[in-house]
């Protein structure tokens, strides 16, 4: 029997009891009705308590059960009815608050794409998203949800990615741009090619994360349940002493009536769900409430470098001309010959060059994978690639840094160097993390020591471990002393998965789709922004502060009211009303965790 049904039955029973007592003048019938509903609810609660204890959790429902039984025995049946109404109403309110707090998490599922308009021989055919294959072409009409991850091959539009990244501003998409499943197309039809199946696409990954976050209870909730043991002892002790001193059994019932268990039952889980919901709205999926607790307590944080501290994409650093050619001419020739190349550096070079020069058409293009590309520009042979490929001159020495050399008729014109760019927000993120109380900050990378040191200096990280293999990163995380734990690890690649699992909290930079890192992590950042790390830590601290406050406020009020009730100043019926007031205070206090606050 669900809580809402119990509440409705209790209300109906209460209405019948009121008619019996005050209309039909049948007090015994009213008492019988309350006894029947009281027994039914009590038995139901006892069964739930048994399940709770078997699950390894300790509840305080025994106080409510005792209060119901005591008031019925003493024939304070209106107080019993009030307890029953408040108890079942409180449970129903908990369900409502939980649904309300998790609205943002569930809204992700509402946008789940179901069908797609696949192009078959130039005609659109409606198919299930699960039937799409990598390489399929499809049309996405205005207002439709993009079904799978892919890229545009025709058309131009604005796309709403807010359900994925939390960013409300629409993103402009042109031919060649990546589009993510779950985002919503704007006002123009576009044609795209599927780069991933539905199962591997971004949106399905998020849905899986959301479902797992809903199904895993938080460690803090179990801790809150354990507060029930001393709280229950205190309640029974006060009630027994009041009975013993006054010699009036009613005092025992009056004390237990105000011993509301709801601050313990409701406050922590509602606060945690609210915090997870708030994280989701900000583009961060937190899988469990335990993760929020560990984040709030963290003393050490470790960052991967490539793709985490840095953007993970090589960008033009220097354009170095020689033999009298200008920078503009070198850049123009290099980008023009590379504009049709599929090499990872080509797109970066071309995008950079378009800001400064106009590209020229190239003819007779030939590309040798792993070496370079050659073609004719203005009737002259232009080559770009490795030093040994562009010119036979053996004096040209390859640099350790990623470099494209450029020649004209096999005469070296210069070279262009590339480097992985540090994220613009990286330094500010590190400062914010220190401000949040985490002073043990380190960077783990497989890169050379000199490169790692340079990046570390730029962002403010002094503790650097370079030349690390995946097992080395894991060992470093394992070796963090207990006094400096919990540990947070942030990474983005498959090689980071073992260390993400080994840390108390693993955070994956999952903005670019389904990866092993996202699956292994405890939290996933959906937007390609490192500052989300400090934001989720801030949210976790705020959430846990509110959860603890809500529990302690409720307990404090309960104990004060129990002491007052022990003197006989609070009748059983009034105590039942005050009990619900305590429940309401705890719930409203916990729901504060849903609100946005400026990061301090």
N, C-alpha and C positions, 0 to 999 in steps of 0.2 A: 504494500500500500504506500503510494507516494505521499510526500508531505502536504501537497496541496489538497489531496483527497481527504487526508486526516483532518485538516483544518476545516474543510467544508462540512464534514460529518459532525465535527465538534460544534460548529456554529448552529447547525440544524438541531442537534441535541439540546444545546443551550436554549434555543428558541422554544422548543417543546417543554423544557423544564420551567421556563418563565411562565408559559401559558398554564401549566399544571399548578404552579405555586400561586400565581396572582389572579388568574381568571377562574380556574376550576376549584381553587382553594384546596388542592390535593398535595400537601407537602410531602407525603410519603411517596407519591408518584414521581414528583420532581427529584427527590432524593434517589429513587430507583433508577431514573434515567441517567443521572450524573454518575451513579455507581457503575452502570453498564458501560457507558462511554469511557469512564475512567479505567475500568478493568481492560477494555479493548486497547486503549492507547498505552496503558502500562505494559501489557503483555507484548505489544508491538515494540515498545522501547527496550524491553528486556532482551528480546530477540536480536535487535540491532546492537545492543551492548555486547552480547555474546560474540557476534561477528567481529566487532571492533577489537575485543580482547584477543580473539584468535588471530587477528591480523597484526598483533603485537603492539596495539595502541591502547592507551588507558583513557577512558572517558569519564565525564562527571555527570552523566545522565542519572546515575544512581541517586544523586541529590534530589533531582526532580521527581523520580519515582517514589522516593521516601516521603517527599512533601505531599504528593498526591495521596498516598496511602494513609499518612498521618491525619490529614484534614478529613478524609472520608471516615476514618475510624472515630474521629471526634465530632463527626456530623457537621463539620464546617464545609458543607458540600458546595456552597456558592464560591468559596475560596478555591475549592478543588476545581470547579468549572472554570474559574478565571485562570488558574494555572494551566489547565488543559488548553484553553483558548490561546493564551500567551505562548505556550510551548509550541503548539502546532503552527500558530501564526508566525512565531520566530523562525521555525524551520522553513516555512514557506517564503518568508522574507529573505532568508539566507539563499534559497534557490534563486529568487528573483535577483538579488544582489550579485550572485555568481554569474547569472546569465548576462546581467547588465555590464559587469566588469569585463567579461570576455567577448563583448560584441565585436571589438576590433579584430580579435583573433579569428572569430568565425566568419567575419566579412571577407576574409581571403578566400574561403571556400565558395562563397556565393558567386564569385567572378570566375570560377573554374570553367575554362572553355570546354564545350562538349562536341561541337561540330566545326567543320572547316569546308571552304569552297575550293576543292582541288581542281586544277586545270588538267583536263584530259583531252588531247587533240584540239586544244584551243577553246574547249567548252568547260564551263563550271559545273562540277558535280559535287553535291553535298555529301560528305562522308563523316564518319565518326573520327574524332581527333586521334583515337588509338590506332586507326588504320593508316595514318600518315607515315611515310617513310622518309628517311634522309634523302634530300635531293628533289622531293616533290615540289612542284610549283603550285601556288594557291593565291587566290584573291581575297583580300580583307577589305570589306566595304566600310563606309563611314559608320562609326559607333560600335563596330564589332570588336570582340575580344581577339587578340592575336593568339592563335591556337598553340603554336610551338615556337621554340627559339629558331631564328633564322636571320636572313638579311634581305634587304630590298633589291629588286632587280628592275623595278619600274614604278614610277610615280614618286610623289613627295607628299608628306603629311606631318601633322603634329601628333604625338602619341602621349597619352596619359599613363605614366608609370607609377602613379602615387600608391597603388596597391602593392607594389613591389619594393619601392625605395622610400616611401614616405614623402617624397618630393612632390609638391602640389603643382609646380609649374610644368606645363606640357613641353615635351622635348621635340625639336625639329628633327625629322628623319628624311634623308635623301638616298638616292641609289648607292648601294654599297654599305650603308649603315646597318648595324646589328639591331634587331628588334627582339624583345623578350616576350615569351608567353605570359598571358595574364594582364599585359598592358592593353589599353583601349585605344583603337585607332580614332583619329580625329575626323575632319570633314572631307577628306579625299580618299578615293579608293587607291589601294596600293597592291602591287604584286610582289610576292616574296618567295624565297626558296627555303625549305626546311633544312636547318643545319643539325638538328637533333630530333629524336623521336619525342613523343609526348612524355614518356616515362623519364627521359633524361633532361627534359626542359626545366627552366627555372621555376615555373609555377608549380609543377608537380613536386619538386623538391621542397618548396615552401609548405605546401599542403601536408606533406609527410612530417615536416618539422612541427607544424601546428598540432597535428594529431598526436604526435608523441608528447608534446608539451602538455596536452590536456589529460593524458593518461598516466602521468608520473607524478606521484605526490611529493611534497617537499619535506625535507628533513626538519625544517623549523616547525611545520605543522605537528609532526610527531613529538617534538620537544614541547610544544604548547600543550598537547594532550597529557604529557607527563606532569605538567604543572597541576593536573587534576588531583594527584595523590596528596600533596600537602594541603591543597585547597579543600579537598573533601574532608580530610582529618580535622582541619580548623573549623569547618562548618559543623561537623558532628560534635566537636568538642564544645563549641559555643552553645549549640542547641541543648546538649546534655547537661551542661552546667546550669543553663537557664531553667531547665526542668527541675534539676536537683535543688537549686536554691529556692525557687518559687513554689515548688511542690505542685505546679500546674502543668499537666501534659500539653496543654495548648501552646505553651511557650516553645516547646520543642518543634511543633509544626510551624509556628510563626517565624522562627529563625530560618528553618529550611525553605520556607516559601520565598524568602528574599535571597537565598543562596543561589543566584542565577548562574548556571554553567555557561551561558552563551558567550561571555567575553573570551573564554578559552576555546569553545567550539567554533565560533564564527570569526573572531577578529583576525587571527593569523592567516587562515586560508584566503579570506576575502582580500586582505591587504596584498598577499602574494599574487593572487590572480589579477588584481588591479595593477600591480607593478609590471607583470608580464604583458598585460594589455597595453600599458603605457609604452613599454619598450617596443612592442609591435607597431604602434602608431608612429614611432620614430625610426622605423626601418631596421629594427633589431629583433630577431626571433630568439627568445630565451626558452630553452626546451623544458626546464623544470624550475620549480620554486627553490629547490636546493641550490641551483646555479645562482639565483639572486642572493641567497644567504652567503654563499662562498665568495661571491664578488664583493659583497659589503665588508667581508672580513679579511680580504686579500692583503698580504704584506709584501709580496714580490710579484713583479710582472716581467715577462720575457717576450721580446719581439723577434720574429723573423725579419730579415732585411728586404730581400727582393720580393716585390709585390705587396709588401706590408708597410715598411718604412718608406720604401721607394715605390714608384708607380708600376714597376715590373714591365715597362715598355721603353725600349731604347729610343732616345731622341737625339737630334743633332746637337752637338756641343760646340764644335769648332769647324770652320771652313778655312782651310789653309792652302792658298794658291802658291805656285812656284813658277819659275820660267816666264815671268812677266804677265801672266793672266790675272784678271781681276777676280775678286770673290764672287761678284755677280755672275760673271761668265762661267766660272767653275761650277757654281750652284745650278745655273741654267742648263749646262750640258749634262751634269750628273743626274738631275731630276728628269730631264727630257728623255734620256736613254733608259731610265729606270721606271718610267710611268706605267709601263705595261707588265712589269716584273711582279712575280708572286712572292719574292723574297721578303722576309720579315722586316728588313730595313727599308725596303722600297717605299712602302706606304708612309712611313715616318718621314723619309727624305722628301717625298713629293709634297706632302702636306706642309712641311716646313718651307720648301722652296716657293710654293704658290703665294706665300705672304710677301715675297720680295721680287720675284721675277715671273715673266710669262714663259710657259713651256713651249718648246718647239716640237714640230712633228718629227718622228724618227722612222726610218725605213730599214728594211733588211735586218730586222732585229733577230738576234740569236742569243739564247740564254743557256749557259751550262751550269746546272745546279751545283752549288757549292763552290763555284769559281767566280762567275760574273756574267755580265751581259754586254753584247757588242751590237752596234748598228750604225747607220749613216744619218748624220745631221748636217744639213747644208753641204751635202756631197762629200763629207769627210767622215772617216771611220772613228767612232767614239767608243771607248771601252770603259766600264766601271766594274770594280770588284776587287779581288785580291791583287796584291802587288805583282805577283808572278804572272797573273793573267793579263793585266793591262799593258805591261811593258816587259821586254826582254832584258832590260837594264838590271843587272844583278846587284848594282849598288843600292837599289831600293830595298830597304829592310822593313819587314812587317813589324808593326807596333803591337804591343800587348793589348792596348785598348782596341775596342771594336772600331774598324776603320774601312771606308770605301775609298779606293784609289781611282783616279780618273786620268785617262790619257786620250790624246788626239793623234791619230796616225802613229800610235805606239810611243808617242812622246809624252812623258808624265806632265800633267798640268797641275797636280796638287792632290790633296786628300781631304776627306771629311770624317771627323771623328764623332762617335756616338757614346752616350753614357745613359745609365738608368737614372732618371730624375727623381730627386727626393720629393715626396708629397708636400704640397704647400702647407698643409695643416699639421705636418708631423711634429714640428718643434712646439707649436702651441698645445698639441695633444699631450706631449711629455710633460710640459709645465702644469697642465691641468691635473694630470695624474698625480704629480707630486703634491699639488695643492689639496688633493683628495686624501692625502695621508699615506700614499705608497711611495716609499723612498728607495726601495731596492728595485732598480730598473736595469735590465740587461738586454743585449741584442745578440742573437745567435744566427750565424750565417755560414754558408759554405764558401763565401767569397774570400778573396785574399785579405790579409791583415791590413794592408795599406788602404785598400778601398773601404773596408769596414770601419777603420779608424776615422777616415774622412767623413763618412756618413754619420758616425757617432758624434763627432765634434759638431757637425752642422745642426743636429737635432737635440743635443744635450744629454746623450747617453755615454757614460764613462766606462761601464762594465761591458766589455765586448769579447765575444768568443767567435773567432774566425776559423775558416777551414773546417767547419763542422759537417760531418755526415749525419744522416737521420738518427743513427744510433748514438752519435755524440750529443746531439740535442737532447735526446731522451735521458742520457746519463746525467747531463747537467741539471735537468729538471729534477731527477731523482735525488741528486746530491744536495739540493737546497735543504738546509737544516729545518727541523720542526718549528723552531722559534720564528722562522721567516716564512712560514706557510699560513694560509693557502697561497698557491702559485697560480697566476693567470698566464696562459701562453696564447699569443696571437700569431696566426700564420695563414697562408693562402694556398699552398700547394700540396700535392700528394705526399711529398717528402716531409711535410709538417705533421701529418696525421698521427704518427706514433707519439710525438711530444705533446700534441693537443690532448690525446687520451691520457697521458701520464700526469699532466697538470690537473689540479683540482678543478680548474675552469679552462676549457679550451675554446677560444673564440676564432672563428674562421671568417676571413674576408671573402664572402661568398657572392659578391656582386656579379660575377661573370658566369654563373650557372652552377650545375650540379658537379661537385668535386668530392673526392674522398675526404678532403679537409672538412667540408661542410657536414658530411655524414658523421665524421668522428667527433666533431665539436659539440660543446654544450650550448653554445650560442653562435648565431650566424648573423653577420652584418650584411644587409641586403644592398645597401648603397655603398658605392666605392669611395668611402670617406673614413679615414682613420680616426677622426674626431669622435666617431660613434663609440669608440672604445671608452673614452673618458665619460661620454654621455651615459652609457649603460652602467658604468661603475657608480656614477652619481645617482642614477635612478635606483640602483640596488640599495645604496646606503639610505636614501630617502624612504624607500619601501620598508626596509627592515626597521628603521627608526619608528615609522608609523605603526607597523605591526606590533612592536614591543610596547609602544605607548598605549595602543588600544587595549592590549591584554592587561597591562598593569593598571590602567585607569579603571577598567571594568572590575578587576579584582579588588582594588582599593575601595570603590563604591560599595561593592558587595559586603566587604568586611565591616565597613562603617554601619551599613543598614542592619547587618546581622547583630551587631552589638546593641544598636538601638532597639531592634525587635526583641532582644533577650530581656529587656526591661518591661515589655508589655505595651510599649507606646505605639507599635505598628500592628494593628489587627491583621489577621490572615488575608482578608479580602484586599485590603490596601497594599499589603506586602506583595500580592500577586500582580497588582497594577505597577508597583515600583519595579518589580522584576523586569517587566517588559520595557520600562524606561531605560534600565541598564542595558538591555539587549540593543535597543535603538541607538544609544550613545556609542556602544562598541562598533556597531555596523557602520554608522555614519563616520566615525573616526577612521575606520579601516578604508573606507571608500576615498579618503583623502589621497591615497596612493595613486589614484587614477589621474590626478590633476598634474598639469605641467608647471614646473617651476624653473626659473632662470638658473642656469648652471653657475654655481658659486666659484 
